[in-house]
Amino acid sequence: MQNEIAKNSVVTLNYTVRDTDGAVIDDGQHPLVYLHGGYDGIFPVLEETLHGKKVGETFQIKLQPEDAFGDYDEELILVEDAKLFPDNIEVGMSFERVSDDGEEELIYRVTDIAEGKVVVDGNHPLAGVALVFEVTVAEVRAATAEEVSHGHVHGAGGHHH
């Protein structure tokens, strides 16, 4: 049983996430299980903080927007003609849209519908928000060779095909 978080550890975290006002953003109902060591399983700043921590350790870390879901980008707010959308469109609906260069898909949320226009926002709902993570290291184990080669966790709490 491995006790300390190192590269290619499978780490189980119990956590809660709040904004800087203390409002709960994620109550961490399901523990977070990730493969440690730069596999993009979690925010890099959080991963750096976890490195070398031991089972049972608890800590709090504040991530600035640029270390979490990014800064809020005004350019990702678009006003479109309602004719481009299905008739049943409602505020809160979201859809994917491929970027102009065809490189990435952004999720846009409908934030307003008025006078034949639909306002959509491509920012992540938590863009521009600083996040406070309260984390307890629940479990650490060595990853299997397969998990390392795939770059993610398999089995309970992990990735399923």
C-alpha positions as CSV (number, residue, x, y, z in Angstrom):
1,M,0.0,0.0,0.0
2,Q,1.5,3.2,-1.1
3,N,1.2,6.1,1.3
4,E,2.6,9.1,-0.5
5,I,1.5,10.8,-3.7
6,A,4.1,10.4,-6.5
7,K,4.1,10.1,-10.2
8,N,1.9,7.3,-11.5
9,S,-0.1,7.1,-8.2
10,V,-3.8,6.6,-8.4
11,V,-5.1,9.1,-5.9
12,T,-8.6,9.3,-4.3
13,L,-9.6,12.7,-2.9
14,N,-12.5,13.7,-0.7
15,Y,-13.1,17.4,-1.5
16,T,-15.5,20.3,-1.5
17,V,-15.2,23.4,-3.7
18,R,-16.5,26.8,-2.7
19,D,-16.3,30.2,-4.3
20,T,-14.5,33.0,-2.3
21,D,-17.9,33.9,-0.7
22,G,-18.1,30.5,0.7
23,A,-21.0,29.3,-1.5
24,V,-20.6,25.6,-2.3
25,I,-19.9,24.9,-6.0
26,D,-19.3,21.2,-5.7
27,D,-20.1,19.3,-2.5
28,G,-17.8,16.5,-3.6
29,Q,-20.5,13.8,-3.2
30,H,-18.4,11.5,-5.3
31,P,-14.7,11.3,-4.4
32,L,-12.3,12.4,-7.2
33,V,-10.0,9.6,-8.5
34,Y,-7.2,10.6,-10.8
35,L,-3.8,9.4,-12.1
36,H,-1.1,11.7,-10.6
37,G,1.8,12.9,-12.8
38,G,0.8,15.4,-15.4
39,Y,-2.0,13.4,-17.2
40,D,-4.4,16.4,-17.1
41,G,-6.7,14.6,-14.7
42,I,-7.0,17.7,-12.4
43,F,-5.9,21.3,-12.4
44,P,-2.1,21.5,-12.6
45,V,-1.8,23.8,-9.6
46,L,-3.8,21.4,-7.5
47,E,-1.8,18.5,-8.7
48,E,1.5,20.3,-7.8
49,T,0.1,20.9,-4.3
50,L,-0.8,17.3,-3.8
51,H,2.6,16.0,-4.8
52,G,4.2,14.2,-1.8
53,K,1.1,14.5,0.4
54,K,0.2,11.4,2.4
55,V,-3.0,9.6,3.0
56,G,-5.1,11.4,5.6
57,E,-3.6,14.8,4.9
58,T,-6.1,17.7,4.6
59,F,-5.4,21.1,3.1
60,Q,-7.1,24.1,1.6
61,I,-6.0,25.7,-1.6
62,K,-7.4,28.7,-3.5
63,L,-7.1,28.6,-7.3
64,Q,-7.3,31.9,-9.2
65,P,-9.5,31.8,-12.3
66,E,-6.5,31.4,-14.6
67,D,-5.5,28.2,-12.7
68,A,-9.0,26.8,-12.8
69,F,-11.6,27.5,-15.5
70,G,-10.0,30.5,-17.0
71,D,-10.8,34.2,-17.0
72,Y,-14.1,35.5,-18.3
73,D,-13.9,36.3,-22.0
74,E,-16.4,38.9,-23.2
75,E,-15.7,37.8,-26.8
76,L,-17.4,34.5,-26.1
77,I,-20.8,36.2,-25.7
78,L,-22.7,36.1,-29.0
79,V,-26.0,37.5,-30.0
80,E,-27.6,35.4,-32.7
81,D,-30.8,35.4,-34.7
82,A,-33.4,33.2,-33.1
83,K,-34.1,31.7,-36.5
84,L,-30.8,29.8,-36.2
85,F,-32.2,27.9,-33.2
86,P,-34.9,25.3,-32.7
87,D,-38.3,26.6,-31.7
88,N,-38.2,25.0,-28.2
89,I,-35.0,26.9,-27.2
90,E,-34.9,28.0,-23.6
91,V,-32.5,29.9,-21.3
92,G,-30.1,27.5,-19.7
93,M,-29.9,25.1,-22.7
94,S,-26.4,24.5,-24.0
95,F,-25.0,23.3,-27.3
96,E,-21.6,22.7,-28.8
97,R,-20.1,24.8,-31.5
98,V,-16.8,24.2,-33.3
99,S,-14.5,27.2,-33.2
100,D,-13.9,29.2,-36.4
101,D,-10.6,27.5,-37.0
102,G,-12.3,24.1,-36.5
103,E,-9.8,23.3,-33.7
104,E,-12.0,23.0,-30.6
105,E,-15.6,22.6,-29.6
106,L,-16.9,25.1,-27.1
107,I,-20.0,24.6,-25.1
108,Y,-22.3,27.7,-25.4
109,R,-25.1,28.3,-22.9
110,V,-28.2,30.3,-23.8
111,T,-28.4,33.2,-21.3
112,D,-31.1,35.3,-22.8
113,I,-33.8,35.3,-25.4
114,A,-35.5,38.5,-26.4
115,E,-37.0,40.2,-29.5
116,G,-36.0,37.5,-32.0
117,K,-32.4,37.4,-30.6
118,V,-30.7,34.7,-28.6
119,V,-27.7,35.5,-26.4
120,V,-25.3,32.7,-25.9
121,D,-22.2,32.5,-23.7
122,G,-19.2,30.3,-24.5
123,N,-17.5,30.8,-21.1
124,H,-17.4,28.0,-18.7
125,P,-20.0,28.7,-15.9
126,L,-17.1,29.0,-13.5
127,A,-14.9,31.2,-15.7
128,G,-13.6,34.2,-13.8
129,V,-14.3,32.5,-10.5
130,A,-11.6,31.9,-7.9
131,L,-12.2,28.4,-6.4
132,V,-11.4,27.3,-2.8
133,F,-10.7,23.5,-2.7
134,E,-10.8,21.7,0.7
135,V,-9.1,18.4,0.0
136,T,-8.4,15.3,2.1
137,V,-6.2,12.5,0.6
138,A,-8.4,9.4,1.1
139,E,-6.3,6.8,-0.7
140,V,-3.1,6.4,-2.7
141,R,-2.1,3.3,-4.7
142,A,0.3,2.6,-7.5
143,A,-1.2,2.7,-10.9
144,T,-1.3,-0.4,-13.1
145,A,0.9,-0.5,-16.2
146,E,-2.3,-0.3,-18.3
147,E,-3.5,2.8,-16.4
148,V,-0.2,4.5,-17.0
149,S,-0.1,3.7,-20.7
150,H,-3.7,5.0,-21.1
151,G,-3.1,8.0,-18.9
152,H,-6.1,7.6,-16.7
153,V,-7.6,5.5,-14.0
154,H,-9.6,2.3,-14.7
155,G,-12.2,0.6,-12.5
156,A,-14.1,2.0,-9.6
157,G,-14.4,5.8,-9.9
158,G,-12.2,5.8,-12.9
159,H,-12.7,5.7,-16.7
160,H,-14.9,3.1,-18.3
161,H,-14.9,2.3,-22.0
